[in-house]
Amino acid sequence: MDPWDALDALYRLGTLPQIQGLDFVCIDPAVDVRNVTSRLAVQFMLSFLSGRANRR
């Protein structure tokens, strides 16, 4: 799964009323080269929250 697919999947999961939360694991900024993993995790979180904000 590439990051674009994950962003789309997390947005769609955020729109579902059955999904109440999200958990990120294995993010260690101390060993992250140029903060790539941390920035991607933030994008994932924002995508999920955007979906949650757009629930019907």
mmCIF file of the N, C-alpha and C atoms, coordinates in Angstrom:
data_MODEL
# 
_entry.id   MODEL 
# 
loop_
_atom_site.group_PDB 
_atom_site.id 
_atom_site.type_symbol 
_atom_site.label_atom_id 
_atom_site.label_alt_id 
_atom_site.label_comp_id 
_atom_site.label_asym_id 
_atom_site.label_entity_id 
_atom_site.label_seq_id 
_atom_site.pdbx_PDB_ins_code 
_atom_site.Cartn_x 
_atom_site.Cartn_y 
_atom_site.Cartn_z 
_atom_site.occupancy 
_atom_site.B_iso_or_equiv 
_atom_site.pdbx_formal_charge 
_atom_site.auth_seq_id 
_atom_site.auth_comp_id 
_atom_site.auth_asym_id 
_atom_site.auth_atom_id 
_atom_site.pdbx_PDB_model_num 
ATOM 1   N N  . MET A 1 1  ? 0.851   -1.165 0.000  1.00 0.00 ? 1  MET A N  1 
ATOM 2   C CA . MET A 1 1  ? 0.000   0.000  0.000  1.00 0.00 ? 1  MET A CA 1 
ATOM 3   C C  . MET A 1 1  ? 0.903   1.235  0.000  1.00 0.00 ? 1  MET A C  1 
ATOM 4   N N  . ASP A 1 2  ? 0.672   2.117  -0.936 1.00 0.00 ? 2  ASP A N  1 
ATOM 5   C CA . ASP A 1 2  ? 1.465   3.348  -0.928 1.00 0.00 ? 2  ASP A CA 1 
ATOM 6   C C  . ASP A 1 2  ? 0.761   4.397  -0.063 1.00 0.00 ? 2  ASP A C  1 
ATOM 7   N N  . PRO A 1 3  ? 1.454   5.477  0.271  1.00 0.00 ? 3  PRO A N  1 
ATOM 8   C CA . PRO A 1 3  ? 0.866   6.481  1.170  1.00 0.00 ? 3  PRO A CA 1 
ATOM 9   C C  . PRO A 1 3  ? -0.458  7.060  0.668  1.00 0.00 ? 3  PRO A C  1 
ATOM 10  N N  . TRP A 1 4  ? -0.603  7.228  -0.652 1.00 0.00 ? 4  TRP A N  1 
ATOM 11  C CA . TRP A 1 4  ? -1.854  7.795  -1.186 1.00 0.00 ? 4  TRP A CA 1 
ATOM 12  C C  . TRP A 1 4  ? -3.030  6.865  -0.932 1.00 0.00 ? 4  TRP A C  1 
ATOM 13  N N  . ASP A 1 5  ? -2.808  5.568  -1.064 1.00 0.00 ? 5  ASP A N  1 
ATOM 14  C CA . ASP A 1 5  ? -3.872  4.603  -0.767 1.00 0.00 ? 5  ASP A CA 1 
ATOM 15  C C  . ASP A 1 5  ? -4.220  4.620  0.719  1.00 0.00 ? 5  ASP A C  1 
ATOM 16  N N  . ALA A 1 6  ? -3.202  4.734  1.557  1.00 0.00 ? 6  ALA A N  1 
ATOM 17  C CA . ALA A 1 6  ? -3.440  4.778  2.999  1.00 0.00 ? 6  ALA A CA 1 
ATOM 18  C C  . ALA A 1 6  ? -4.207  6.041  3.389  1.00 0.00 ? 6  ALA A C  1 
ATOM 19  N N  . LEU A 1 7  ? -3.869  7.174  2.781  1.00 0.00 ? 7  LEU A N  1 
ATOM 20  C CA . LEU A 1 7  ? -4.589  8.416  3.069  1.00 0.00 ? 7  LEU A CA 1 
ATOM 21  C C  . LEU A 1 7  ? -6.058  8.284  2.696  1.00 0.00 ? 7  LEU A C  1 
ATOM 22  N N  . ASP A 1 8  ? -6.324  7.701  1.538  1.00 0.00 ? 8  ASP A N  1 
ATOM 23  C CA . ASP A 1 8  ? -7.704  7.500  1.099  1.00 0.00 ? 8  ASP A CA 1 
ATOM 24  C C  . ASP A 1 8  ? -8.442  6.540  2.033  1.00 0.00 ? 8  ASP A C  1 
ATOM 25  N N  . ALA A 1 9  ? -7.788  5.451  2.409  1.00 0.00 ? 9  ALA A N  1 
ATOM 26  C CA . ALA A 1 9  ? -8.410  4.462  3.294  1.00 0.00 ? 9  ALA A CA 1 
ATOM 27  C C  . ALA A 1 9  ? -8.711  5.069  4.663  1.00 0.00 ? 9  ALA A C  1 
ATOM 28  N N  . LEU A 1 10 ? -7.796  5.850  5.196  1.00 0.00 ? 10 LEU A N  1 
ATOM 29  C CA . LEU A 1 10 ? -8.018  6.458  6.505  1.00 0.00 ? 10 LEU A CA 1 
ATOM 30  C C  . LEU A 1 10 ? -9.136  7.498  6.456  1.00 0.00 ? 10 LEU A C  1 
ATOM 31  N N  . TYR A 1 11 ? -9.236  8.234  5.365  1.00 0.00 ? 11 TYR A N  1 
ATOM 32  C CA . TYR A 1 11 ? -10.345 9.180  5.218  1.00 0.00 ? 11 TYR A CA 1 
ATOM 33  C C  . TYR A 1 11 ? -11.676 8.429  5.219  1.00 0.00 ? 11 TYR A C  1 
ATOM 34  N N  . ARG A 1 12 ? -11.725 7.359  4.438  1.00 0.00 ? 12 ARG A N  1 
ATOM 35  C CA . ARG A 1 12 ? -12.965 6.578  4.365  1.00 0.00 ? 12 ARG A CA 1 
ATOM 36  C C  . ARG A 1 12 ? -13.303 5.945  5.707  1.00 0.00 ? 12 ARG A C  1 
ATOM 37  N N  . LEU A 1 13 ? -12.297 5.448  6.418  1.00 0.00 ? 13 LEU A N  1 
ATOM 38  C CA . LEU A 1 13 ? -12.538 4.893  7.755  1.00 0.00 ? 13 LEU A CA 1 
ATOM 39  C C  . LEU A 1 13 ? -13.068 5.966  8.706  1.00 0.00 ? 13 LEU A C  1 
ATOM 40  N N  . GLY A 1 14 ? -12.560 7.175  8.562  1.00 0.00 ? 14 GLY A N  1 
ATOM 41  C CA . GLY A 1 14 ? -13.021 8.267  9.411  1.00 0.00 ? 14 GLY A CA 1 
ATOM 42  C C  . GLY A 1 14 ? -14.478 8.608  9.194  1.00 0.00 ? 14 GLY A C  1 
ATOM 43  N N  . THR A 1 15 ? -15.008 8.342  8.018  1.00 0.00 ? 15 THR A N  1 
ATOM 44  C CA . THR A 1 15 ? -16.412 8.657  7.739  1.00 0.00 ? 15 THR A CA 1 
ATOM 45  C C  . THR A 1 15 ? -17.369 7.624  8.321  1.00 0.00 ? 15 THR A C  1 
ATOM 46  N N  . LEU A 1 16 ? -16.858 6.471  8.727  1.00 0.00 ? 16 LEU A N  1 
ATOM 47  C CA . LEU A 1 16 ? -17.726 5.404  9.241  1.00 0.00 ? 16 LEU A CA 1 
ATOM 48  C C  . LEU A 1 16 ? -18.057 5.625  10.719 1.00 0.00 ? 16 LEU A C  1 
ATOM 49  N N  . PRO A 1 17 ? -19.342 5.582  11.078 1.00 0.00 ? 17 PRO A N  1 
ATOM 50  C CA . PRO A 1 17 ? -19.707 5.792  12.481 1.00 0.00 ? 17 PRO A CA 1 
ATOM 51  C C  . PRO A 1 17 ? -19.229 4.657  13.404 1.00 0.00 ? 17 PRO A C  1 
ATOM 52  N N  . GLN A 1 18 ? -18.935 3.479  12.862 1.00 0.00 ? 18 GLN A N  1 
ATOM 53  C CA . GLN A 1 18 ? -18.459 2.362  13.686 1.00 0.00 ? 18 GLN A CA 1 
ATOM 54  C C  . GLN A 1 18 ? -17.036 2.589  14.192 1.00 0.00 ? 18 GLN A C  1 
ATOM 55  N N  . ILE A 1 19 ? -16.274 3.410  13.501 1.00 0.00 ? 19 ILE A N  1 
ATOM 56  C CA . ILE A 1 19 ? -14.877 3.659  13.865 1.00 0.00 ? 19 ILE A CA 1 
ATOM 57  C C  . ILE A 1 19 ? -14.833 4.841  14.833 1.00 0.00 ? 19 ILE A C  1 
ATOM 58  N N  . GLN A 1 20 ? -14.342 4.589  16.034 1.00 0.00 ? 20 GLN A N  1 
ATOM 59  C CA . GLN A 1 20 ? -14.323 5.621  17.065 1.00 0.00 ? 20 GLN A CA 1 
ATOM 60  C C  . GLN A 1 20 ? -12.931 6.190  17.327 1.00 0.00 ? 20 GLN A C  1 
ATOM 61  N N  . GLY A 1 21 ? -11.886 5.490  16.926 1.00 0.00 ? 21 GLY A N  1 
ATOM 62  C CA . GLY A 1 21 ? -10.551 5.973  17.234 1.00 0.00 ? 21 GLY A CA 1 
ATOM 63  C C  . GLY A 1 21 ? -9.501  5.383  16.320 1.00 0.00 ? 21 GLY A C  1 
ATOM 64  N N  . LEU A 1 22 ? -8.278  5.836  16.527 1.00 0.00 ? 22 LEU A N  1 
ATOM 65  C CA . LEU A 1 22 ? -7.157  5.440  15.686 1.00 0.00 ? 22 LEU A CA 1 
ATOM 66  C C  . LEU A 1 22 ? -5.911  5.419  16.562 1.00 0.00 ? 22 LEU A C  1 
ATOM 67  N N  . ASP A 1 23 ? -5.041  4.457  16.337 1.00 0.00 ? 23 ASP A N  1 
ATOM 68  C CA . ASP A 1 23 ? -3.837  4.322  17.144 1.00 0.00 ? 23 ASP A CA 1 
ATOM 69  C C  . ASP A 1 23 ? -2.626  4.203  16.229 1.00 0.00 ? 23 ASP A C  1 
ATOM 70  N N  . PHE A 1 24 ? -1.635  5.044  16.454 1.00 0.00 ? 24 PHE A N  1 
ATOM 71  C CA . PHE A 1 24 ? -0.379  4.973  15.697 1.00 0.00 ? 24 PHE A CA 1 
ATOM 72  C C  . PHE A 1 24 ? 0.694   4.399  16.607 1.00 0.00 ? 24 PHE A C  1 
ATOM 73  N N  . VAL A 1 25 ? 1.443   3.441  16.094 1.00 0.00 ? 25 VAL A N  1 
ATOM 74  C CA . VAL A 1 25 ? 2.521   2.826  16.860 1.00 0.00 ? 25 VAL A CA 1 
ATOM 75  C C  . VAL A 1 25 ? 3.804   2.853  16.040 1.00 0.00 ? 25 VAL A C  1 
ATOM 76  N N  . CYS A 1 26 ? 4.908   2.674  16.724 1.00 0.00 ? 26 CYS A N  1 
ATOM 77  C CA . CYS A 1 26 ? 6.232   2.567  16.091 1.00 0.00 ? 26 CYS A CA 1 
ATOM 78  C C  . CYS A 1 26 ? 6.662   3.848  15.386 1.00 0.00 ? 26 CYS A C  1 
ATOM 79  N N  . ILE A 1 27 ? 6.338   4.987  15.956 1.00 0.00 ? 27 ILE A N  1 
ATOM 80  C CA . ILE A 1 27 ? 6.843   6.255  15.431 1.00 0.00 ? 27 ILE A CA 1 
ATOM 81  C C  . ILE A 1 27 ? 7.841   6.780  16.449 1.00 0.00 ? 27 ILE A C  1 
ATOM 82  N N  . ASP A 1 28 ? 9.098   6.846  16.051 1.00 0.00 ? 28 ASP A N  1 
ATOM 83  C CA . ASP A 1 28 ? 10.150  7.304  16.944 1.00 0.00 ? 28 ASP A CA 1 
ATOM 84  C C  . ASP A 1 28 ? 10.905  8.449  16.272 1.00 0.00 ? 28 ASP A C  1 
ATOM 85  N N  . PRO A 1 29 ? 10.544  9.694  16.574 1.00 0.00 ? 29 PRO A N  1 
ATOM 86  C CA . PRO A 1 29 ? 11.204  10.829 15.931 1.00 0.00 ? 29 PRO A CA 1 
ATOM 87  C C  . PRO A 1 29 ? 12.709  10.886 16.172 1.00 0.00 ? 29 PRO A C  1 
ATOM 88  N N  . ALA A 1 30 ? 13.187  10.244 17.224 1.00 0.00 ? 30 ALA A N  1 
ATOM 89  C CA . ALA A 1 30 ? 14.622  10.272 17.528 1.00 0.00 ? 30 ALA A CA 1 
ATOM 90  C C  . ALA A 1 30 ? 15.449  9.563  16.460 1.00 0.00 ? 30 ALA A C  1 
ATOM 91  N N  . VAL A 1 31 ? 14.877  8.575  15.795 1.00 0.00 ? 31 VAL A N  1 
ATOM 92  C CA . VAL A 1 31 ? 15.621  7.837  14.771 1.00 0.00 ? 31 VAL A CA 1 
ATOM 93  C C  . VAL A 1 31 ? 15.042  8.056  13.368 1.00 0.00 ? 31 VAL A C  1 
ATOM 94  N N  . ASP A 1 32 ? 14.143  8.999  13.242 1.00 0.00 ? 32 ASP A N  1 
ATOM 95  C CA . ASP A 1 32 ? 13.481  9.277  11.973 1.00 0.00 ? 32 ASP A CA 1 
ATOM 96  C C  . ASP A 1 32 ? 14.347  10.212 11.125 1.00 0.00 ? 32 ASP A C  1 
ATOM 97  N N  . VAL A 1 33 ? 14.747  9.755  9.963  1.00 0.00 ? 33 VAL A N  1 
ATOM 98  C CA . VAL A 1 33 ? 15.578  10.561 9.072  1.00 0.00 ? 33 VAL A CA 1 
ATOM 99  C C  . VAL A 1 33 ? 14.726  11.675 8.465  1.00 0.00 ? 33 VAL A C  1 
ATOM 100 N N  . ARG A 1 34 ? 15.088  12.912 8.736  1.00 0.00 ? 34 ARG A N  1 
ATOM 101 C CA . ARG A 1 34 ? 14.397  14.109 8.220  1.00 0.00 ? 34 ARG A CA 1 
ATOM 102 C C  . ARG A 1 34 ? 12.908  14.130 8.573  1.00 0.00 ? 34 ARG A C  1 
ATOM 103 N N  . ASN A 1 35 ? 12.517  13.435 9.624  1.00 0.00 ? 35 ASN A N  1 
ATOM 104 C CA . ASN A 1 35 ? 11.135  13.422 10.114 1.00 0.00 ? 35 ASN A CA 1 
ATOM 105 C C  . ASN A 1 35 ? 10.118  12.928 9.084  1.00 0.00 ? 35 ASN A C  1 
ATOM 106 N N  . VAL A 1 36 ? 10.543  12.085 8.164  1.00 0.00 ? 36 VAL A N  1 
ATOM 107 C CA . VAL A 1 36 ? 9.648   11.601 7.115  1.00 0.00 ? 36 VAL A CA 1 
ATOM 108 C C  . VAL A 1 36 ? 8.499   10.788 7.702  1.00 0.00 ? 36 VAL A C  1 
ATOM 109 N N  . THR A 1 37 ? 8.807   9.851  8.592  1.00 0.00 ? 37 THR A N  1 
ATOM 110 C CA . THR A 1 37 ? 7.775   9.002  9.175  1.00 0.00 ? 37 THR A CA 1 
ATOM 111 C C  . THR A 1 37 ? 6.825   9.814  10.043 1.00 0.00 ? 37 THR A C  1 
ATOM 112 N N  . SER A 1 38 ? 7.354   10.724 10.822 1.00 0.00 ? 38 SER A N  1 
ATOM 113 C CA . SER A 1 38 ? 6.520   11.551 11.688 1.00 0.00 ? 38 SER A CA 1 
ATOM 114 C C  . SER A 1 38 ? 5.584   12.428 10.866 1.00 0.00 ? 38 SER A C  1 
ATOM 115 N N  . ARG A 1 39 ? 6.078   13.019 9.800  1.00 0.00 ? 39 ARG A N  1 
ATOM 116 C CA . ARG A 1 39 ? 5.235   13.865 8.944  1.00 0.00 ? 39 ARG A CA 1 
ATOM 117 C C  . ARG A 1 39 ? 4.148   13.052 8.255  1.00 0.00 ? 39 ARG A C  1 
ATOM 118 N N  . LEU A 1 40 ? 4.491   11.858 7.827  1.00 0.00 ? 40 LEU A N  1 
ATOM 119 C CA . LEU A 1 40 ? 3.493   11.002 7.189  1.00 0.00 ? 40 LEU A CA 1 
ATOM 120 C C  . LEU A 1 40 ? 2.431   10.584 8.196  1.00 0.00 ? 40 LEU A C  1 
ATOM 121 N N  . ALA A 1 41 ? 2.831   10.305 9.424  1.00 0.00 ? 41 ALA A N  1 
ATOM 122 C CA . ALA A 1 41 ? 1.862   9.948  10.463 1.00 0.00 ? 41 ALA A CA 1 
ATOM 123 C C  . ALA A 1 41 ? 0.903   11.101 10.728 1.00 0.00 ? 41 ALA A C  1 
ATOM 124 N N  . VAL A 1 42 ? 1.405   12.314 10.711 1.00 0.00 ? 42 VAL A N  1 
ATOM 125 C CA . VAL A 1 42 ? 0.542   13.486 10.889 1.00 0.00 ? 42 VAL A CA 1 
ATOM 126 C C  . VAL A 1 42 ? -0.444  13.595 9.733  1.00 0.00 ? 42 VAL A C  1 
ATOM 127 N N  . GLN A 1 43 ? 0.019   13.366 8.513  1.00 0.00 ? 43 GLN A N  1 
ATOM 128 C CA . GLN A 1 43 ? -0.884  13.397 7.359  1.00 0.00 ? 43 GLN A CA 1 
ATOM 129 C C  . GLN A 1 43 ? -1.952  12.323 7.470  1.00 0.00 ? 43 GLN A C  1 
ATOM 130 N N  . PHE A 1 44 ? -1.562  11.134 7.937  1.00 0.00 ? 44 PHE A N  1 
ATOM 131 C CA . PHE A 1 44 ? -2.532  10.059 8.141  1.00 0.00 ? 44 PHE A CA 1 
ATOM 132 C C  . PHE A 1 44 ? -3.576  10.478 9.179  1.00 0.00 ? 44 PHE A C  1 
ATOM 133 N N  . MET A 1 45 ? -3.124  11.063 10.280 1.00 0.00 ? 45 MET A N  1 
ATOM 134 C CA . MET A 1 45 ? -4.038  11.481 11.327 1.00 0.00 ? 45 MET A CA 1 
ATOM 135 C C  . MET A 1 45 ? -5.002  12.552 10.805 1.00 0.00 ? 45 MET A C  1 
ATOM 136 N N  . LEU A 1 46 ? -4.483  13.523 10.073 1.00 0.00 ? 46 LEU A N  1 
ATOM 137 C CA . LEU A 1 46 ? -5.328  14.583 9.532  1.00 0.00 ? 46 LEU A CA 1 
ATOM 138 C C  . LEU A 1 46 ? -6.334  14.044 8.515  1.00 0.00 ? 46 LEU A C  1 
ATOM 139 N N  . SER A 1 47 ? -5.937  13.069 7.740  1.00 0.00 ? 47 SER A N  1 
ATOM 140 C CA . SER A 1 47 ? -6.851  12.465 6.776  1.00 0.00 ? 47 SER A CA 1 
ATOM 141 C C  . SER A 1 47 ? -7.999  11.761 7.503  1.00 0.00 ? 47 SER A C  1 
ATOM 142 N N  . PHE A 1 48 ? -7.669  11.008 8.546  1.00 0.00 ? 48 PHE A N  1 
ATOM 143 C CA . PHE A 1 48 ? -8.697  10.343 9.338  1.00 0.00 ? 48 PHE A CA 1 
ATOM 144 C C  . PHE A 1 48 ? -9.634  11.363 9.982  1.00 0.00 ? 48 PHE A C  1 
ATOM 145 N N  . LEU A 1 49 ? -9.076  12.401 10.582 1.00 0.00 ? 49 LEU A N  1 
ATOM 146 C CA . LEU A 1 49 ? -9.900  13.410 11.242 1.00 0.00 ? 49 LEU A CA 1 
ATOM 147 C C  . LEU A 1 49 ? -10.752 14.191 10.247 1.00 0.00 ? 49 LEU A C  1 
ATOM 148 N N  . SER A 1 50 ? -10.243 14.381 9.054  1.00 0.00 ? 50 SER A N  1 
ATOM 149 C CA . SER A 1 50 ? -11.039 15.038 8.011  1.00 0.00 ? 50 SER A CA 1 
ATOM 150 C C  . SER A 1 50 ? -12.250 14.202 7.661  1.00 0.00 ? 50 SER A C  1 
ATOM 151 N N  . GLY A 1 51 ? -12.062 12.903 7.542  1.00 0.00 ? 51 GLY A N  1 
ATOM 152 C CA . GLY A 1 51 ? -13.179 12.003 7.288  1.00 0.00 ? 51 GLY A CA 1 
ATOM 153 C C  . GLY A 1 51 ? -14.165 12.021 8.431  1.00 0.00 ? 51 GLY A C  1 
ATOM 154 N N  . ARG A 1 52 ? -13.649 12.053 9.632  1.00 0.00 ? 52 ARG A N  1 
ATOM 155 C CA . ARG A 1 52 ? -14.521 12.095 10.813 1.00 0.00 ? 52 ARG A CA 1 
ATOM 156 C C  . ARG A 1 52 ? -15.327 13.392 10.863 1.00 0.00 ? 52 ARG A C  1 
ATOM 157 N N  . ALA A 1 53 ? -14.724 14.480 10.474 1.00 0.00 ? 53 ALA A N  1 
ATOM 158 C CA . ALA A 1 53 ? -15.422 15.769 10.461 1.00 0.00 ? 53 ALA A CA 1 
ATOM 159 C C  . ALA A 1 53 ? -16.517 15.819 9.407  1.00 0.00 ? 53 ALA A C  1 
ATOM 160 N N  . ASN A 1 54 ? -16.385 15.009 8.370  1.00 0.00 ? 54 ASN A N  1 
ATOM 161 C CA . ASN A 1 54 ? -17.362 14.998 7.283  1.00 0.00 ? 54 ASN A CA 1 
ATOM 162 C C  . ASN A 1 54 ? -18.389 13.868 7.404  1.00 0.00 ? 54 ASN A C  1 
ATOM 163 N N  . ARG A 1 55 ? -18.528 13.301 8.592  1.00 0.00 ? 55 ARG A N  1 
ATOM 164 C CA . ARG A 1 55 ? -19.538 12.259 8.788  1.00 0.00 ? 55 ARG A CA 1 
ATOM 165 C C  . ARG A 1 55 ? -20.917 12.821 8.537  1.00 0.00 ? 55 ARG A C  1 
ATOM 166 N N  . ARG A 1 56 ? -21.792 11.970 8.007  1.00 0.00 ? 56 ARG A N  1 
ATOM 167 C CA . ARG A 1 56 ? -23.160 12.404 7.733  1.00 0.00 ? 56 ARG A CA 1 
ATOM 168 C C  . ARG A 1 56 ? -24.092 11.936 8.803  1.00 0.00 ? 56 ARG A C  1 
# 
